[in-house]
Amino acid sequence: MGKGRSVGRVLAVTVGVLLVMSGITAVGCKESVSLGSNGETGAVSTGSEDGEAGNVLPKGKVIHACGRSVLAGWMEHGGWDGDPAIPFRFEGFDFYYHEVDQPPGISGDAREVMREAGDGSIVFFKLCFADFEGGDESTARANLRRNQAIIDALVECSRGMPGQVLLLGNALPVVREYCDEWMVWNQRSYNDHLRGIAETNPQVRVIDLYGALAAPDGSLDTRFAADRYDSHLNAAGYAVMDQAMRSTLSELH
């Protein structure tokens, strides 16, 4: 699947906007916005590969989505064919999939997507359930600090992109077989961190996946798990994820 750096293939904007924006450098990202292969950035063209002109989607209707297996599974559940060059249409938005690395590489991959998406764009990001650890206090606290630092870097990067909206999916719960008190503490603490960021950063929205999918004990509700040993979602779980995504996206219309 395509990495975040493939976003340049699907970005385009008018020459006039490029001239206005040419002197602006992203604050909080170590590089300025890079351009697509055609030298443009901005809205997404839906023209055919043979160069025939197509519709150009408003930038606010395109979401650059950064994730791994659960994100891809959600999009495929909705009918996406797995081609990162072709968007998944959901609630009037076109989601372009950008597969990102595991931590620590995930931070750089996501920031590259954010830089190339640029000002006025919408970027979705979430960690995978596999990116959270429990077991004991020391392990859980160290893992929480690492994950918080990833989010803090993304928020700082987004501040350098005027008008960019950053959608953050919170923690995905894990099946009871792999869940313990320190995993629950870790994930709930991470969710609190995201909530606090959103309260003080108007460009950040949190999508409450955890609240939609977790059982009262903090594990993944058995109704939504692929099986008792697999924390990926089944069809019912992806349908619940639909509802959580829909609730937040309705605020962007």
Secondary structure, DSSP 8 states (H G I E B T S, - for coil): --BGGGGGGG-B--HHHHHHHTT---SSSSS-----TTS--SBEE---TTS----EE-GGGEEEEEESHHHHHHHHHTT--S-TTS-EEETTEEEEEEE--STTHHHHHHHHHHHHH-TT-EEEEE--GGG---SSHHHHHHHHHHHHHHHHHHHHHHHTSTT-EEEEE------GGG--HHHHHHHHHHHHHHHHHHHH-TTEEEE-HHHHHB-TTSSB-GGGEEETTEEEE-HHHHHHHHHHHHHHHTTT-
